[in-house]
Structures are given as structure tokens and as C-alpha cells.
Amino acid sequence: MPSTDFGFSRWDELFSLGPTLEVQIGYDSTYRLDADRAPQIPIDRHPALVDTGSALSCIDSVLATRLNLPAIGHQSIAGVGGVYRVDMYLAQICIPALEWVIHGQFAGVHLAAGGQPHRALLGRHFLRRFRLFYDGLSGSVTLSSD
């Protein structure tokens, strides 16, 4: 069963950055979820926030453009800044620490432009398959599927 510890050694680091996983992002048009192989996407790693406040998983819009992810339409989303319309992209997000791939549609949001250190958000759609243990006292975070 996939499991990873990915918190910080101190609570203040977890407080500052939130639960952050390293992920790979790209799009392999030949990839299928039932395949016995990982998608062929760039090996660059990007910080992704595990975000219980987001229903969807999202990718930074500038990164999505840089990676030439296929734009497949638009969707209205709501956040602390109100409701706004975003581009939707097809992509795979690989989480090496879990040996897990998220495949599908992702909202293109303005993380870098907003000064955020993350380049992706992993929302509740992703979390529905895992248990998240967040220990704010120690700074530790564990994600597991058992």
C-alpha cells in the first residue's frame, strides 16, 4: 500500500508551506490508467500543496502553458478571491513518493502569479483515495492508502 511521510521537522515549516509533495507534471497522450508503465512526462519535480480546501486538483497556469498541456475548455471556480473562469488542461501528475498517477482534467490557476511557492494543488478529488494525518504540533504529515 502506498504511504509517504512528507511533513517537516518543525511545526513552523509546516505552518509556512503546508503539506507539500514533490510531483512531476506533463501530458502523455498514449498513457492509460490500466497501463503497466508510468506516463512519459518531464522528470522535473514541482512542489504541490495537498489542499483539503480545494475540490479539484489544479496546475499553475503558466506552467501548464510552458509544458504545452492540451487546453480542453473553461470552467468557473470559486476561491477566496471570488468566482473566476479558468482554462482546463489535460495532464498527468505523478507522485513518485506514492508511486501514484493522477490522470485527467486540471484547472489552470494563477499560483506563481499570486506569489505561491506551489505549482500544483492536490484537492479532495485526489484525497478521496487516501488517509491524511496532519500533526500540527510536530510538523509531520503522512498520506497512506491503508
C-alpha positions in Angstrom: 0.0 0.0 0.0 1.4 3.4 -0.9 2.4 5.6 2.0 4.7 8.6 2.5 5.8 10.9 5.3 6.2 14.4 3.8 5.9 16.9 6.6 8.7 19.0 8.1 10.9 18.6 11.1 9.3 21.6 12.7 5.7 22.8 13.1 6.6 26.3 11.8 7.8 25.0 8.5 4.6 23.1 8.0 2.7 26.2 9.0 4.5 28.3 6.4 4.3 25.9 3.4 1.5 23.5 4.2 1.7 19.8 3.4 3.9 19.8 0.2 4.7 16.8 -2.1 7.1 16.8 -5.0 5.3 15.9 -8.2 6.0 15.5 -11.9 3.6 17.2 -14.4 3.1 16.6 -18.1 0.9 15.0 -20.7 1.4 11.7 -22.4 -1.4 11.1 -24.9 -0.7 7.4 -25.1 -0.9 6.8 -21.3 -3.8 4.7 -19.9 -4.5 4.2 -16.2 -4.5 0.4 -16.7 -1.1 0.5 -18.3 1.9 -1.2 -16.7 4.0 1.9 -17.2 4.3 5.4 -15.9 3.4 8.2 -18.3 6.3 9.6 -20.3 6.4 13.1 -18.9 9.2 15.5 -17.9 11.2 14.4 -14.9 11.3 17.9 -13.4 9.8 18.0 -9.9 7.4 20.7 -8.7 6.0 21.4 -5.2 2.4 20.5 -4.9 0.2 21.5 -1.9 -2.2 18.9 -0.5 -5.2 21.1 -0.3 -8.3 19.9 1.6 -10.0 23.2 0.8 -10.0 22.5 -3.0 -12.4 20.0 -4.6 -10.3 19.9 -7.8 -6.7 19.4 -8.4 -5.0 22.3 -10.2 -1.9 23.2 -12.1 -0.2 26.6 -12.3 -1.5 28.3 -15.5 2.0 29.5 -16.6 3.5 26.0 -16.0 0.6 24.4 -18.0 1.4 26.7 -20.9 5.1 26.1 -20.6 4.5 22.3 -20.6 2.2 22.6 -23.7 -0.6 20.8 -21.8 -3.7 20.5 -24.0 -6.3 23.1 -23.1 -9.7 21.5 -23.4 -12.1 24.2 -22.3 -13.1 26.5 -19.5 -14.7 26.2 -16.1 -15.8 28.6 -13.4 -14.3 28.0 -10.0 -14.6 29.8 -6.7 -11.9 30.7 -4.2 -11.0 33.3 -1.6 -10.9 35.9 -4.5 -14.4 35.1 -5.6 -15.6 33.3 -8.8 -13.5 33.3 -11.9 -13.1 31.4 -15.1 -10.1 29.2 -15.7 -8.7 27.1 -18.6 -8.9 23.4 -18.1 -6.0 21.2 -19.1 -5.4 17.5 -19.7 -2.4 16.2 -17.8 -0.9 13.6 -15.6 0.5 14.4 -12.2 2.9 11.7 -11.0 3.6 11.5 -7.3 6.8 9.5 -7.0 6.7 9.1 -3.2 3.4 7.3 -3.6 4.0 5.7 -7.0 0.7 7.3 -7.9 -0.6 8.9 -11.1 -3.5 11.4 -11.3 -4.8 11.5 -14.9 -7.5 13.8 -16.2 -8.6 17.4 -16.2 -6.9 20.1 -14.1 -7.9 23.7 -13.5 -5.2 26.2 -14.6 -4.8 28.6 -11.7 -2.5 31.5 -11.0 -0.2 30.1 -8.3 3.1 31.7 -9.4 1.5 35.0 -10.3 -0.1 35.1 -6.8 3.3 34.6 -5.2 2.6 31.0 -4.1 5.6 28.6 -3.9 3.5 25.6 -5.2 2.9 24.7 -8.8 0.0 22.4 -8.2 -2.8 21.8 -5.8 -3.9 18.3 -5.0 -7.5 18.6 -3.9 -10.2 16.4 -2.4 -10.7 14.5 -5.7 -7.2 13.2 -5.1 -7.5 12.8 -1.3 -10.6 10.5 -1.6 -8.3 7.6 -2.1 -6.0 8.3 0.8 -5.8 8.9 4.6 -4.2 12.2 5.6 -2.6 12.5 9.0 -1.6 16.1 9.8 0.2 16.7 13.1 0.4 20.4 13.5 2.3 20.0 16.8 5.2 18.2 15.4 5.1 19.3 11.7 4.7 15.7 10.4 2.3 14.7 7.7 1.5 11.2 6.4 -0.5 10.1 3.4 -1.4 6.5 3.0 -3.9 4.2 1.3 -4.2 1.6 4.0 
